[in-house]
Amino acid sequence: MCKKEIIRLDAKVEGVISESVFRAVLANGHKLVAFAGRENKERACPIRLGDTIQVRMSPYDMSMGQIVWDSEIEANT
């Protein structure tokens, strides 16, 4: 069985859909929906328009991505 492929990219928030779901755009202009995972919904509150976030995306569905925080990045390295 293959290892799960995950892509991590920086994105800029350009809209708020709900308290933990945002519209974001990548540096190359690709637009996507960025969301906070279940365990991190309360951490999504300080995210505002224009903020730069890091998203974790699947190569099979590039229309959405999960927001990754610094503590998660450090734990996985």
N, C-alpha and C positions, 0 to 999 in steps of 0.2 A: 504494500500500500504506500502511496506517495505521501510525502510530508505536505502539510497544508501550506499553500502559498498565500502570503499576506504582503500587501504593499503599504508603506507608510509615507505619506506626503504632507507637506504644509499647505494649508488653505486659508483663505481670508473670508470671514463671515460677512455676507452681504444682505442677510435678512433673517428674521426670527419667525419661525412657524408656530412653535409653542415653547413652553418653558425649558424643554430639553431637546428640541429639534430646530435646526438652523439650515438656511440656504448658504452654501459656500461656493467659492470659485478657486480653482487651482491656478498656479502661476501660468499655465499654458492656456487658460481661458475656459477649461472644462468646468461645467457647473454640476453640483451634486447636493444631496441632502446629507447633512452631518447630524448624528444623534448621539446622545449620551447613553451609555449602557444602564441597565437597571440599577446596578449598585452605585453608579456615579451620578444619578439625576440631580442630587442636591449640589454637586460640585459645578453643574452647568449654569447656575444662577449668575455668576459674575461675568459670563461671556456676553459681549456687546458687539454691535455693528462695527466693522473695521478691525476687530481683533484677529490675530493670526493664531490658528489652531493647528494641531497635527491630527490627521485622520488615518485610520487603519481601514484599508479597502481590500476586497477580494478581486482578483483579476477577471473573474467571471461576471461580476456586477459592478460596473464602475459608476453607477448612478447614486450610490449611497455609501457612507462610510461612518465608522464609529470613532468618536472623539477619544484621543489618547492623551493622558496627562503625564507630566514628567515623572511622577512616582512609578507609573506603570512601565515607562521606558527604562528606568534605572533597574527595576526588578527583573526585567527580561534580558538584560545584558550581563 
